[in-house]
Amino acid sequence: MYNISMSITPVEHRYRTIKPATFQIGDVVEVTVAFVILPLKGERYIMIPQLRVVTLLNDQICQVQQMNLAH
C-alpha cells in the first residue's frame, strides 16, 4: 500500500492511496516494515523483512525542482 499523508491539524493526519509512480528521488517518505522469523532445520532461523506501507510525507523538493525547470 502506498499512501500520502495530508495534514488536517498538526496532530491529525489523513491518508489516501496513491500510485507508486508518484514517488520521486528527493521525496521524504516514512516506511513501515514488519520482520517475520521462520524456523529452519535444527537451531537455524531466517528473518524475512516485509514492506507494509510507504507514506509520502513531503514532496516539496521535487515540486521546487519542477518549477525551476519550467522557467
Residue frames relative to the residue before (quaternion, step in Angstrom):
aa qw qx qy qz dx dy dz
M 1.0000 0.0000 0.0000 0.0000 0.00 0.00 0.00
Y 0.1392 -0.7709 0.6182 0.0645 3.56 -0.93 0.92
N 0.0784 -0.8283 0.5545 -0.0140 3.56 -0.75 1.07
I 0.1969 -0.7112 0.6485 0.1866 3.49 -1.36 0.26
S 0.3370 -0.7400 0.5519 0.1851 3.55 -0.94 0.96
M 0.0644 -0.7813 0.6206 0.0168 3.55 -0.85 0.99
S 0.3221 -0.7701 0.5189 0.1841 3.60 -0.52 1.16
I 0.2061 -0.7398 0.6291 0.1203 3.52 -0.99 0.92
T 0.7382 -0.0327 0.0346 0.6729 3.54 1.06 -0.87
P 0.6888 -0.4652 0.3215 0.4535 3.63 -1.17 0.14
V 0.7296 0.4129 -0.2343 0.4922 3.59 1.16 -0.52
E 0.7591 0.3711 -0.1870 0.5011 3.60 1.04 -0.73
H 0.0674 -0.7893 0.6102 0.0089 3.55 -0.97 0.93
R 0.1844 -0.7290 0.6431 0.1452 3.53 -1.26 0.50
Y 0.2253 -0.7790 0.5748 0.1093 3.54 -1.14 0.63
R 0.0280 -0.7641 0.6428 0.0466 3.54 -1.21 0.58
T 0.5274 -0.6419 0.4637 0.3079 3.56 -1.15 0.65
I 0.0642 -0.7870 0.6136 0.0091 3.57 -1.02 0.90
K 0.5781 -0.5777 0.4470 0.3636 3.55 -1.30 0.27
P 0.5948 -0.5940 0.4049 0.3598 3.62 -1.06 0.68
A 0.6124 0.5746 -0.3523 0.4131 3.63 1.07 -0.63
T 0.5170 0.6461 -0.4075 0.3863 3.60 1.26 -0.26
F 0.6471 0.5311 -0.3193 0.4441 3.59 1.07 -0.72
Q 0.0332 -0.7898 0.6124 -0.0125 3.56 -1.00 0.91
I 0.6439 -0.4884 0.4049 0.4277 3.54 -1.30 0.30
G 0.7471 0.3587 -0.2886 0.4795 3.57 -0.87 0.97
D 0.5281 0.6151 -0.4176 0.4103 3.61 1.23 -0.22
V 0.3333 -0.6978 0.5933 0.2235 3.55 -1.16 0.66
V 0.0031 -0.8192 0.5707 -0.0567 3.57 -0.65 1.15
E 0.2597 -0.6993 0.6357 0.1983 3.51 -1.37 0.31
V 0.1443 -0.8034 0.5761 0.0424 3.56 -0.85 0.99
T 0.1564 -0.7567 0.6281 0.0919 3.56 -1.01 0.89
V 0.0326 -0.8005 0.5965 -0.0477 3.53 -0.75 1.16
A 0.1779 -0.7439 0.6326 0.1217 3.55 -1.13 0.73
F 0.2306 -0.7599 0.5919 0.1379 3.56 -1.12 0.66
V 0.1306 -0.7769 0.6146 0.0408 3.54 -0.84 1.07
I 0.1496 -0.7803 0.6033 0.0695 3.56 -0.86 0.98
L 0.0941 -0.8056 0.5849 0.0027 3.54 -0.70 1.16
P 0.4169 -0.7039 0.5085 0.2686 3.59 -0.94 0.80
L 0.2129 -0.7301 0.6354 0.1341 3.52 -1.18 0.72
K 0.7234 -0.3846 0.3030 0.4868 3.59 -1.22 -0.23
G 0.8017 0.2475 -0.2005 0.5057 3.52 -1.07 0.74
E 0.7448 -0.3702 0.3117 0.4594 3.53 -1.08 -0.83
R 0.5099 0.6667 -0.4048 0.3628 3.60 1.18 0.45
Y 0.1157 -0.7745 0.6206 0.0413 3.52 -1.21 0.67
I 0.1969 -0.7440 0.6195 0.1545 3.55 -1.27 0.35
M 0.2262 -0.7646 0.5916 0.1195 3.55 -0.98 0.91
I 0.0902 -0.8024 0.5899 0.0073 3.58 -0.73 1.10
P 0.2613 -0.7575 0.5729 0.1724 3.61 -0.65 1.06
Q 0.1155 -0.7823 0.6098 0.0533 3.57 -1.06 0.81
L 0.3535 -0.7270 0.5534 0.2006 3.55 -0.72 1.11
R 0.1948 -0.8051 0.5537 0.0856 3.58 -0.73 1.07
V 0.8089 -0.0885 0.1292 0.5668 3.57 0.68 -1.12
V 0.1096 -0.7273 0.6713 0.0919 3.54 -1.20 0.69
T 0.0821 -0.8127 0.5768 0.0059 3.58 -0.63 1.14
L 0.3303 -0.7258 0.5737 0.1873 3.58 -0.82 1.03
L 0.1692 -0.8167 0.5475 0.0676 3.58 -0.49 1.20
N 0.8054 -0.0526 0.0882 0.5838 3.57 0.97 -0.86
D 0.0391 -0.7978 0.6017 0.0076 3.56 -0.80 1.04
Q 0.2645 0.8170 -0.4763 0.1888 3.55 1.27 0.42
I 0.6117 0.5549 -0.3604 0.4337 3.63 0.97 -0.72
C 0.6769 0.4820 -0.2882 0.4759 3.58 0.92 -0.90
Q 0.6367 0.5288 -0.3307 0.4534 3.59 1.02 -0.76
V 0.6498 0.5009 -0.3130 0.4785 3.60 0.98 -0.83
Q 0.6408 0.5253 -0.3199 0.4595 3.58 0.96 -0.84
Q 0.6624 0.4997 -0.3067 0.4664 3.59 0.93 -0.85
M 0.6412 0.5082 -0.3313 0.4699 3.61 1.03 -0.71
N 0.6525 0.5109 -0.3171 0.4612 3.59 1.01 -0.79
L 0.6604 0.4970 -0.3133 0.4677 3.59 1.03 -0.72
A 0.6372 0.5434 -0.3271 0.4378 3.59 1.12 -0.60
H 0.6741 0.4970 -0.2985 0.4577 3.61 1.14 -0.52
